[in-house]
């Protein structure tokens, strides 16, 4: 799989989890979600789900307003809704 910024592949033989981790940090806030191969039906499918979520997050964060250098509560709620 092609490497993409903010997406990390987890494939450990001894761990119960195998899949992708989306982690993005902006304006002092860190947003993280795991996309399991088992839940999404395989490595390619979990990657596609993670990539889609990353695109949505970037779209929201690009146009987000900041107050005192921090994201507004509305922006954080939108992001958390995507990451559910």
N, C-alpha and C positions, 0 to 999 in steps of 0.2 A: 504494500500500500504506500502511496505517496504521503510523505510527511507534510503536515500543515501546522502552522503556528497556532497554539492554544489547544491542540488535540494531541493526546499522548496515548500510545497503545500499551495496554497491560496484558502480558502473556507470560505468567509465571507458572511453572509446573506444579509448585506446591501451594498455590493460592486457589481459593474457590472462585475468584472473579477473573474472567477474561473478557476484555472488551476495550472500549475507548473512554478516556476521561476528557471532558471539556472543562477547561479552567481559564477564565479570563479575568483580568484585574484592570479596573479603570477607576480613577478618582478615589482611591482608597478603599474601594469595595471589591471583594473577590467573589466571583460566581463560579460554582463548580457543579457538574453533573456527570454521572457515570452512565454509559450506554453498554449494557451487557450483550455479549454475543448470544447467550442463551435466550434472553428475552426478545431480541430483535431477529433471531433466526440465522445468525452467522456473522462472520467478520465484516463482510461487505455491507450487509444490511445495517449493522450497528454503526459502521463508519458513515453511511449515508444519513442516518438519523442524527448523528453527532454533527456532521457537516451542515445539515439543514438548520439545526438549532444554533450553531455558530453564526450562520448567515443572518438569522433572525436577530440574534443578540447584537451583532455588529450594526445592523440596520437601526435598531433602537438606540444604541449608544452613540452612533454618529450624529443623530439629530437631537440628542438629549441636552436639555438645559442643565446648568449647574448653579447651585447657590452656595457661595463661599467655597468654591472648589469641590463640592460634593454633589452627587446626583440627588435629584428630588425624590421624595417618597413615591410619587407616581411612577417615575422611571424604574425604581427598584421593584415596585409591585408588578409592572409589566414584565420585567425580566424574570422574576420569580414565577410568574404564571407560565412563561415559556418553559422554565426548567422543572416544572412539576412532573 
